[in-house]
C-alpha cells in the first residue's frame, strides 16, 4: 500500500492558488500605479544626473 503522501485536500490547494493569484494581481496593480506616478519624472531625473555630471567636470561640486 502507498503511504499517506499528503494531507492537503484539493480545496485547500485551490485556496492557496487563489490567494497567490490575488497577490499577483495586487502586485501588478501597485506596479502600474507606481510607474504611472513616476513615469513623468524619468526625463527630469535624467536631466538632473546629466547636470550633476557636468557640474562635477566643471568643478562646481
Buried (B, 14 or more C-beta within 10 A) or exposed (E): EEEEEEEEEEEEEEEEEEEEEEEEEEEEEEEEEEEEEEEEEEEEEEEEEEEEEEEEEEEEE
